[in-house]
């Protein structure tokens, strides 16, 4: 089993080092070199559980144990680790000296290397995306009468096609076409109705542009037909929950897939969402789905933590602050904050039409904390903001180029 990098909070065995010690300077390493880890432990590893505290204390690595139940009510255990790259290296050296810890030390080392590399693997049309060079944008085209923003504005195919081409001109990398609203409280529609909405738009875009198209759908039949019409990426906001055949379609069509985290369904997701351990649960959700996709031969994956999909404003803020911790799974992180209600909650505009500035600042925040891809309504405004952010990121991360 791979032990991915991930963390939400960290605790020190040494009381001198607080949860915020890396901010106050107790850890003298630059922020870029700090590594959060999450190690999932099986019940057959009690010896490891007993040895971790001592190894952490010797190396200065902070830790905390966690226990939780997965969707099948199976008990699972894990441990959060947090420290500098130097401290992690020291801990790994100690672990490798102990025979029964050699395997886990190798897995942790791979996760550390993946985290520090900061460039997940993703390709489209046999070309690799270079996340050190740019942030990629999915431009939203909602062909729906009831989406929370722009709902009803592009219901006619020609209107939606023209809007998509405008987003291409503004600089989006992918046009994301959706025919079913996923706003909180929305009702599902039939596959036939969804196909009626999206197919003419996808076909029309493809006739006039070579821009990559993603199909935003939870239905495998819609995904398959959309790909036949010219779409190349599947964006499943249900994360394979609503249609188990979706991963088969992705495998058979060799299509990249976006896995979105959601609690419940669009109709129920905002009815008192709650989590025992928010980020650990999202991590587990991604981990399980990546394993399933890999088993059917799908390795071209994008992860979306699902801002607003069964989350309170506080949940959304916590996710944004901890985005980079999902990167160790080896896949790019996509974030969709554009015009969403949590922006209004924090004073960024009561109505979606008033949330441009809040959307831009949230998108910039997402990039700073680890997003590789942004799903946006306002492509040109986002591009302008990123043009200012890029030199700042380049100054912080010498490996990040413009």
N, C-alpha and C positions, 0 to 999 in steps of 0.2 A: 504494500500500500504506500502511496505517495503521501508525504506529510507536508501539506501546503503552508505557505506563509500567511499569517492572518492574526489580527488581534483587535480588540476593542478597547481594553483597559489593561493597565499593568500595575503590578504590586511588587514591592521590593522585600526580600527577606531581611534586608538591612534597613532599620528604621531611619537611618540618616538620609536615605534616598526615598523621596516621596513619589507619588504618582506623577507629579509634574517635574521630577528631578531633571529631565532632559531639557526643560525650559530654563530652569534656574542655574544650570551649569554643573550639576553634580556629576552628570555624564559629560565628559569634555569633548566627545566626538562631535563633528559637524552633523547637523540634522540629516543630511543626505546619507550618512553612514549608519544611521540607526535602523535596526532591523526588528520588525515584529514577527513573531512566529505563532502558529497554532498547531499543536501536535495532537492528532487524534489517537487515542490509545485504546487498544482492545482490552477486554477484561482478563485476557491471558498474560498481561504484562504488569503484574503487581510489583515485581522487583524494580521495574523502571520507575514506577510511581514513587517508590521509597527512595530511590537514588537521585532523582531530579533535584530535590531541595539542596542537597549537599553540593552537587555539581554547580548549581546556580550560584550558591553562596561563594564558592571558590573562584568563580569567574566574574562575579558582579552582575550576573544576568538576573533580571526581575522575573517573577513568575506568579501564576495563580492557577489553581485547579478549577475545572468546570465539569459538571455532570448535567446531562439533559436526556430527553427522550426524543427519538426521531418520529416520523409520521406513523410508523407501525408500533409505537410505544416501546420500542427496544431501547434499553438503557445504554447510553454511550458516555465515554469519558474523554476528557481532553485537558490540555494544559496550555496556557498562554505563556509565552516567553518573550522578553523584550530586552534588548541591549544593543550596544554598538557592534559594528562588524568585528572589531578587535576582540570584544568580550565573547561574541558567539564563536569565533575561531578558537579562543582559549578553551571554552566549554567543550567544543567538538574534539579537540585534542585529548582532553580528559576522558571523554566518552569512548573514543577509539581505543583507549588503553584497556578497556574492560570488554571482555569477550562477548558478553550477552547484550552489549549496547552498540555493537558495531553496525548492525543493520540500520537501526534508527538514526545513528549518527550520519550514515551515508545519505539517508533520505533527507535529513535536516540540512545537510551541506548542499544538496541539490536545490532545496528550497531557498536557502540563503543566496545562492548564486543566481537563481531565477529572479529573486527580488532585486538584487543589486544591478542586474543587467538592464532592467527597466525598458525592455522592448519585447513585448509579447509577439508571438507569431500569428500572422493572419495574412491570407492572400486572396485575391480576386482576379479572375481572368489570368491566372498563372503568374500574377505579379504580386510580390510581397508589399504590404503596406509598411511604410517606414515611420513609426510613431516618434522617433527622435527628430524627425524632420518637420512634422506638422501634426496638427490636430485635425481629424477628419470630421466632416459634417454630414449628417443625414437631414435632408430638408423634408419637412412634413407636408404631405398632400392628403388632406382628409376629404374623402368623397362621401360625406355623411351629412344628414340633415340636423344632427343633434350632438356633434362633438362640442366639448366645453369651450373651444376657441375656434372661430371661423366655421362653426357648424352651419350648414346650409348655404355657405358662400360659393362652394365649388361643387354643387351636386350635379350640374350638367357636365358631361364628359369634356366638351371643348373648353369650358371654364377651368376645369381641373388640369387639363393638358397645358393650357397657356400659363397657369400658375406654376406648374412644374418646370416649364421651360424658363420662366422668370427666375426660379430658384437656381437653375443650372447656370444662368447668366451671372447670378450673384456669387456663384462659387461653391455650391454644395458638391459633395463627392458622391452622394447617393440620394436618389429620390425615394422617399418612403411613402408608399401608397396604402391607405387603409380605407375599408368600406364599412367598418362596424365601429361604433363609438365605444370607447372603454372608459368614459367619464364615470365618476362615482354614481351608482344608482341606475346605470343604463341597463336596458333590457337587451338580451341577445336577439339576433336576427337569423334567418335561415341562410344556409350556404348559397341557395339559389339567388336570394336577394343581394347577398354580398358580391357574388360573381357578376351579377348584372351591373353593379356599381363600379367595380374595379377593372374588369377586363377591357372595356373600351378605352379607359384612361391609360392603362399599361400599353395597350397596342398603339394608341395614338402617340404616346411619348416615344416609344421605340421607333416609330416611323420617322421621327424628326430629330432624334438624339441617340447617341451611344452611351449616355449616362447610365451607370448601374442603377437598377431599380430593386427595391426591397418591397415585399408584400407583408403588410402588417395584418396578421390574421391568427386566429387560434384553431382554424379548421384545416385539416390535411387536404381535403378535396379542393379547397380554395387555393391553398399553397401550390398544389400540383398544377392546377389550371393556370394560375398566374405565372408560374415558371414557364409553362408551355407558351404563354403569350409574350414572354420577354423579361419577366422578373428573374433576378439571380440570387437574391438573399431572402431568407425567411425570417421574419421578426415576430416571434410568438410571445405575446405579453402574458400568456398563461404559464410559460415555462414548461411546456409539455403536459400540463395537468388536464387540459380540456379535451385533448385528442392524442391518445397514445401513438397513433399512426403518423404523427408529424415527424418523428425522428426517422421513420422508414422513408418518408418522402424526401427528407434531407439527404439520406444515404443514397437512395436510388437516383436522385437528380444531381448528386454531388454538389449540393447547394450549401453555402455557409448559413449558419443559423444564429439568431440572437435569442438568448435565454434570459427572460425577464423574471425577476422575483415578484411574486404577488401573494398576498395573504387573502384567501377567499376568491371571489369573483368580482368583476366590476360592479355588479349589483350590490354586493355585501361588503366589499373590502374596506370601506370607510366607516363601518358600524363598529365603533369601539375597538380598533386594532390594538393588539397587545402582544408583547413578546417577553419570554423569560430572560433571554439573552439575545438581543436584536441582531448584532453582527455575527455572532456565532451561528445563529439559525439561518441567516442568509448564506453564510459560508457553507454550511451543511447542505443546504438546498442546491447551491451551485455544484458542490462536490459530487453529490449523488447524480445529478443530471449529466455532468461531464462524463462520469463513469459509464452511464447508460449510452450516451451518444458515442463514446469511444468504442464500445462493444459492437456497435453496428457500423463502425467505420467512419464516423463523422468526427473530424478533428479541427475543422475550421469553424471556430465558435467565438461569439462575442457575448460577454456577460453584462447584463443591465440590472443593477440592484433595485430598480423599480421605485423611483421617487414618486410618492403619492399613491402607490398601489398597495393599499393596506398599511399606511404609515401615518402617524401623527406628524405635525410640524417638527416636534422635537426629534422624532425618529429620523426624519429627512435630514435634519441638521447633523445628527450623529453620523449618518451614512456618508454625507458629503465630507465630513472631517476625516473619515477613515477609509476613503476609497482605495488608496494605494495598497491596503492590506489584502485586497482580493487579487492583486496582480500576480501573486506568486503561483496562482493556478496556471499561469502561462498564457492567458488569453486577454485580449484587449477589453477594457471596461468602457461601456457606453453609458452616458447619463442623459436623461431627458428631464430638464427642469423648466423648460420653456412655458411661460405663462401660467404655471400651476398655482393652486390655491395656497400652498404654504408660503409663497412669496407675498401674497396679500396678508396672511396672518402676521408676518413680520413687518408689515407696513409698506410693502412694495406695490400696493395698488389693490383697491377693493375688487375691481372687475378685471377679467383677463386682458381686456384691451388696454388697461392702465399699467400692465406689468412688464413693459419692455425693459426698463432700467433694472428692475429686480431680476429679470431673466438673464440679462447680460452679466450682472454681477455674480449671480449664482453659477452661471456657466463658467466664468473665469475662476471662481472658487473651486469648482469641480476639476478643472484642468490643473490648478495648483496642487490639489491633493490627490491627483492620480488618474483622472479621466483621460482616455485616449480618443474617444469619439463623443460628439455631442449631437443629440437629436433636437433640432430647433425649428421654430416657425420663421424666425427672422434671420435669414442667412447672411445678408449683407451687413447688418448691424453686428452680428456675432463675429464675422470676419474682421471687421474694423477693430473690435475689441481685442481679438487674438493677435492682430498685427502689432499692438502695443505690448501685449503680454509676452510674445515670443522672445524679444530681447531680454526681458526680465528673467524668463526661465533659462535662457542661454547663459545668463550671468550666474545663476544659481547652480545649474547643471551644465558643466562644460561639454557634456556629451550631447546636449540638446542643440540642434542646429536649426537655422531658419531656412 
